Amino acid sequence: MITVLEAIKLSTEYLEKKQVETPRANAEILLAEVLKCKRLELYLAFDKPVSDEELNQYREFIKKRGMRIPLQYIVGNVDFFGLKLIVNENVLIPRPETELLVEKIIEENSSKENLRILDIGTGSGNISISLCKSLNNSKVIGIDVNDKSLEVAKLNADSNDVKFNIDFIKFDMMKDDISKVGKFDLVVSNPPYVSVNDYQFLEPELKIHEPRQALTDESDGLSFYKKIVALSKNLLNPSGKIYFEIGKDQHKDIYEDDAR
């Protein structure tokens, strides 16, 4: 049997050869998942033997990571804004920058109650669920064009005890009649904003494994912003507000489109 430390060292070397970023951290997180412990606890158990069963599972995890399958898909979950969310290849992996968007929305609306919120392109439901848990008596509708994404979002709402305050609906923002969803106090979206030209330069984790539909609009990366802004009068209640996550250097184009 090899020890915890030996398993980490060998796996780190393997992941380095596969050009995985932060290989040591990846090796430790995956081993902690196999051993059902916290990552920091590994440092107190470097001499502990890894059983054959555990080692076989660990090797499979490391092999997948070497194929550049995202870490979160391998373990099947991600921490987002204090929540544990299910993720798989049908949803974009929630990222820390989206937590900043959620934090900003909560900061500006924490004193309000009974808000009606629309989350466009809900994916895993990360934004919808975070807002629902943090804003008093809010009612959230999350829309997405992908049935499998909506299945994941519903599972996450159930596991985080907000399913009675959220509705997840299949809806194509670019084609369907927006009047069917009504008007809202807050509209939030983290849409596909990678241009089709930039998509080819993404890391393998994104380009090969995460859903393309959630990353690029197959155009200039601005089509969803333009559509949502164009429909804003039909989407927002008086004093309503739209919150976007945007890509680098996109703010000028979005502001200009809003001004028009």
N, C-alpha and C positions, 0 to 999 in steps of 0.2 A: 504493500500500500504506500501511496505517496502522501505527504503531509499537505496541509492547507497552503503553507508557504511555497512548497514545491509546485503545487498545482497553479498557483497564481503566477509564479515566475515563468513557467513553461507557456502558460496561456498568454501572458503579456508579450513574450517573444514572438509567438505565433501571430498575434494581432498586429504587432508592429510590422511584420513582414507583409501583412495584408493592408497596410496603410490606414488602419483604423485610428481615428483621433483618440487621444487619452486611453491608450491600450490598457494600462495598469488599472485605471478606474473601471473600465469595462469588465476586465477580468474579475475584479473584486465584487462588483455588483452582481454579476452572473453567478459567482460562487455563493454569495450570500443568499441569493434566491434559491439555489439548490439546497443549501444547508438550512434554509428557513431561519435565518438569523439576520441581524442588522450588519451592515458593512463594517462598522467600527468593531463589532464583536470578533471579526476575523483576526484582528490584531492581538487579541487575547488568546487565540487558538491556533497560532502558526504551526505548532508541533502536533496538532490533532490529525490523526489519519483520516483520509477521505475513503469511504467505503467504495467497493466496486460499483454498486448501484448508483451512488452519488456521482462517481467519476464518469460513468457512462452518460448520465444526464448532462453533466457539466461539459463533456466533450461535444455533445450534440449542440448545446447552447453556443459554445465557442466556435464550432464549425459554422453555424448560422451567422454569427457575428462576423466571422471572416468572409462570408459571402456578402457582407455589408447590409444584411437585414438589420433594421433599426433595433436597438436594445429594447425599446419599449414594446415592440411587437413580439419579441422573444419572451419577455416576462409576462406580457399580456395586460399591462396596466401602466399608468403614469400618475404621478402626483401633480395636481394642478390647483393652485389657490387653496391649499389645505384639504383638497378632496382627492380620493383615490378613484380614478376613472379607468374603465375598461377601454383598451384600444386594440385595433387589429388593422389589417391591410385595407379595410374599407373606409377608414377615417384618417384624416390628417392628425399627426401627433401634436397635441397642444404644447405650446412653447412658452418660455418665461416672458417674452415680450407681450404675449396676449394677456398674461396676468397683469401687466401694467395698464392695459386697456380696461380690464375689469375693475382694477383698483381705482382708476380715474372716474369711471361711471359711478361706482359706489360712493366715492368721496363727494361727488357733485349732487347726488340724489339721496343721500342717507336720511335726510329729514322728511322725505316725501313718503306717502303711503298709497297703496292701491294703484300702483303704476301698471300700465299695460305696455308690455315690452315685446318687440319683434326682433328675433335673432335670425338674420339672413345667412344661409349656408351654415347651419348649426353643427354639422359634422358629428363629433362625439357628444355634443351637448354641453361642452365644457363652459362656454360663456353663459348659456341659458341657465344651467344649474347653479353656477356661482352667483349669478345675479338673483336668482330666485331665493337662494338661501340667505342672501345678505340684505336684500331690500324688503322691508316689511309689507306683507300682504300683496306682493307683486304677482301679476299673472303674466306668464311668458308663453309666447308661441315661437317655436323654433321650426324653420322651414328648410328643406333640403330637397334636391332633385333625386337623390340616391336612396332607394329603399333600404339598402343594407346599412348605410350610415344612420338612418333613422332607427333601425333596430338596435344599434349600439347605443344611440342617445337614450332610447327608452329604457334600456337596461341600466344605464348610468343614473337616470332619474329615479328609478326604482331603488337602486342600491344606496342612493344618497337621500332618500326620504323626501322627495319633492314631486313625485309623480302626479299628485293631485293639483298642483299649481302650474303645471307645464303641459302644453299640448305640442306634439311633434307632428308636422303635416308635410306630406309630399307636395312640393310646389316648385315650379320652374320660374324663377324671378324674371328671366329674360323673355318668357313666352306667355305665361298664364295671366289671368285677369286679377290685378292687384286688389280690386274692390272686394274680392271674395274674402280677404283676410282682415279687412277693416282698417281702423286708424289706431295710432299708438302714441304714447307719451315719449317713449324712447325707441329708437331703431338702432341696432348695432350689427355690424358685419365685419368679418374677417374674410373677405372674398378671395377668389383666385386672382392674385395680382402679379404673378410672374409673367413677363412677356414671353411669347413663343420663341423669340430669339435668345432670351436669357435662359430658358428652360434647359437647353442643351448643355449648359455649363454647370448645372447643379451637381452636388455631390451624389454618388451612387445611391446612398440611403434614400434620398429624395426622388431622384429621377427614375430609379428602377423599382422601388418598393412602395413609396407613398402614392396615394391615388392622384393621377395626373389631373383629373377633373377638379380637384381641390386646390391645385397649385397654379395652373395657367388657364387663362381665358382663350387661349389659342389666337391671341391678337396682341395688342400693345400693353396688356395688363391693366387697362383702365376701363374696360367695357362695363363691368359691374358697378363701378363708382358712378359712371355717367348715367346708367339706367336708374340706379337708386336715387340719385339727385334729381333726375328728371321726374320721378314719381313722388318726390318728397311731399308735395302739396296734397297728394291723395293718401299719403301714408301717415302724416303727422297730425296729431291734435294741436290746438292752439298752444303755443309755447313748447311744442315738442322739439326733440333734438335728435340728430343722427350722430353716432359715434362709429368711426372707421379705424381699422388697423390698415396701415398703408405700407407700401414698399419704400425702399430708400430712394430719395429724390423724386417721389411721385407727388409730393404735397403741392407743388406749384401748378401742375396740370389739373389736379382735383379742385384747387381753389379757383382757378380760372374757369373751369367748367361750371362750378357753383355760381360764380358771379354772372355768367351768361344766363 
